[in-house]
Amino acid sequence: MLEKIFKNKKSSTIASFVIVFFIILLVKAYIIQLIYNSLGPKLVRNLGEDTYNFEPLTYPESILMMILFTFLFK
């Protein structure tokens, strides 16, 4: 199936663009997850609260957060 897509020059560039686009989105979501999970407890502690109830951000939640910020700040 992919061989048929990549035979045509125009469709191969479109397919490559879509693949790169999704890889970039997934990497951005992973970076958001890392940053939130490392800075979140520190920010909570700086506000004088206990980090016992802190819940780390999951990967699907980080994808949703990335989509939210993309729509808010574009």
C-alpha positions in Angstrom: 0.0 0.0 0.0 2.8 2.4 0.9 4.6 1.5 -2.3 1.6 2.7 -4.3 1.6 6.0 -2.4 5.3 6.7 -2.8 5.4 5.8 -6.6 3.7 9.1 -7.4 6.0 12.1 -6.8 3.2 14.5 -5.6 1.5 11.9 -3.3 4.9 10.9 -1.9 5.6 14.5 -0.8 2.2 14.8 0.8 2.6 11.5 2.6 6.0 12.5 3.8 4.6 15.8 5.0 1.8 14.1 6.9 4.2 11.6 8.5 6.6 14.4 9.6 3.7 16.5 10.9 2.5 13.7 13.1 5.9 12.9 14.4 6.4 16.6 15.3 3.1 16.6 17.1 4.0 13.5 19.1 7.4 14.9 20.1 5.8 18.1 21.2 3.4 16.3 23.4 6.2 14.2 24.9 8.1 17.4 25.7 5.0 19.0 27.3 4.6 15.9 29.4 8.2 16.0 30.6 8.2 19.7 31.4 4.9 19.5 33.3 5.8 16.4 35.3 9.2 17.9 36.3 8.1 21.5 37.0 4.6 20.8 38.4 5.7 19.4 41.8 8.2 22.2 42.2 5.6 24.9 41.5 3.2 23.3 44.0 5.9 23.2 46.7 6.7 26.9 46.0 3.1 27.8 46.6 3.3 26.1 50.0 1.2 23.1 49.2 1.9 19.4 49.6 2.8 17.4 46.5 1.1 14.3 47.9 -2.0 14.8 45.7 0.0 15.9 42.6 -1.0 13.7 39.6 1.5 13.5 36.7 0.3 14.4 33.2 -0.3 11.3 31.0 0.6 11.2 27.4 -3.0 11.5 26.1 -3.5 14.5 28.4 -0.3 16.1 27.1 -1.6 15.8 23.5 -4.8 17.5 24.6 -2.9 20.2 26.4 -0.8 20.8 23.3 -3.9 21.1 21.1 -5.4 23.5 23.6 -2.4 25.8 23.7 -2.1 25.6 19.9 -5.6 27.0 19.5 -5.3 29.5 22.3 -2.0 31.1 21.2 -2.2 31.0 17.4 
